[in-house]
Amino acid sequence: MEVVLLEKKAFEELVNKIDEIKQSLLKKEEKLTEKWLDNKEFMEIMKISVRTAQFYRDEGIISFSQIGNKIYYKPSDVEELFMKNYKKGFKKWN
């Protein structure tokens, strides 16, 4: 049996690195379990037509995944689209 000795600082760095890897893996797992929206759900949320959804895809406005004839969107991409077009109010009330 071999014994490995570590300085306290080295041990703490190792533990921190393990925690970072664990958090990274948890974030990846969350992304994989994110429920994707189909085209109908996307159009209902955005209140847009089939043609507008097609335009958004063609112009690269929204990312999507296509399997056969079925199109899917990540909710985080839809939220990002909203946030890119968010206009903050600027009027100050006296």
C-alpha positions as CSV (number, residue, x, y, z in Angstrom):
1,M,0.0,0.0,0.0
2,E,1.3,3.5,-0.9
3,V,0.6,6.5,1.1
4,V,0.4,9.9,-0.6
5,L,0.9,13.0,1.5
6,L,-0.5,16.4,0.4
7,E,0.0,19.8,1.8
8,K,-3.3,21.3,3.0
9,K,-3.2,23.9,0.2
10,A,-2.8,21.3,-2.5
11,F,-5.6,19.2,-0.9
12,E,-8.0,22.2,-0.8
13,E,-7.2,22.9,-4.5
14,L,-7.9,19.3,-5.4
15,V,-11.2,19.4,-3.6
16,N,-12.1,22.7,-5.3
17,K,-11.3,21.3,-8.7
18,I,-13.5,18.2,-8.0
19,D,-16.3,20.6,-7.0
20,E,-15.9,22.6,-10.2
21,I,-16.1,19.4,-12.3
22,K,-19.1,18.2,-10.4
23,Q,-20.9,21.5,-11.0
24,S,-20.0,21.4,-14.6
25,L,-21.4,18.0,-15.0
26,L,-24.6,19.0,-13.2
27,K,-25.1,21.9,-15.6
28,K,-24.6,19.6,-18.6
29,E,-27.2,17.2,-17.1
30,E,-29.7,20.1,-16.7
31,K,-29.2,21.1,-20.3
32,L,-29.8,17.5,-21.5
33,T,-33.1,17.2,-19.5
34,E,-34.4,20.6,-20.7
35,K,-37.8,20.0,-22.4
36,W,-37.6,21.0,-26.0
37,L,-40.5,22.9,-27.6
38,D,-41.9,21.7,-30.8
39,N,-42.7,24.1,-33.6
40,K,-46.4,24.5,-32.6
41,E,-45.5,25.3,-29.0
42,F,-42.8,27.8,-30.2
43,M,-45.3,29.5,-32.5
44,E,-47.9,29.7,-29.7
45,I,-45.4,31.2,-27.2
46,M,-44.1,33.7,-29.8
47,K,-47.6,34.4,-31.2
48,I,-46.2,34.0,-34.7
49,S,-47.2,32.2,-37.9
50,V,-45.7,29.2,-39.6
51,R,-44.0,31.5,-42.2
52,T,-42.5,33.8,-39.5
53,A,-41.1,30.7,-37.6
54,Q,-39.6,29.6,-40.9
55,F,-38.1,33.1,-41.5
56,Y,-36.6,33.0,-38.0
57,R,-34.9,29.7,-38.8
58,D,-33.8,30.7,-42.3
59,E,-32.3,34.0,-41.0
60,G,-30.6,32.3,-38.0
61,I,-32.7,34.4,-35.6
62,I,-33.4,31.2,-33.6
63,S,-31.5,28.0,-33.2
64,F,-33.4,24.7,-33.8
65,S,-33.0,21.0,-34.2
66,Q,-34.8,19.1,-36.9
67,I,-35.5,15.3,-36.8
68,G,-37.3,14.2,-39.9
69,N,-40.0,16.8,-40.5
70,K,-40.3,17.7,-36.8
71,I,-38.6,20.9,-35.6
72,Y,-37.6,21.6,-32.0
73,Y,-36.4,24.6,-30.0
74,K,-34.6,24.8,-26.7
75,P,-36.5,27.0,-24.2
76,S,-33.3,28.7,-23.3
77,D,-32.9,29.8,-26.9
78,V,-36.4,31.2,-27.0
79,E,-35.7,33.1,-23.8
80,E,-32.4,34.4,-25.3
81,L,-34.4,35.6,-28.3
82,F,-36.7,37.6,-25.9
83,M,-33.7,39.0,-24.0
84,K,-31.9,40.1,-27.1
85,N,-34.9,42.1,-28.1
86,Y,-35.7,43.4,-24.6
87,K,-35.9,47.2,-24.4
88,K,-35.6,48.6,-21.0
89,G,-37.8,51.6,-20.1
90,F,-35.9,54.9,-19.7
91,K,-38.4,57.5,-18.7
92,K,-37.9,58.9,-15.2
93,W,-41.0,59.7,-13.2
94,N,-40.8,62.9,-11.2
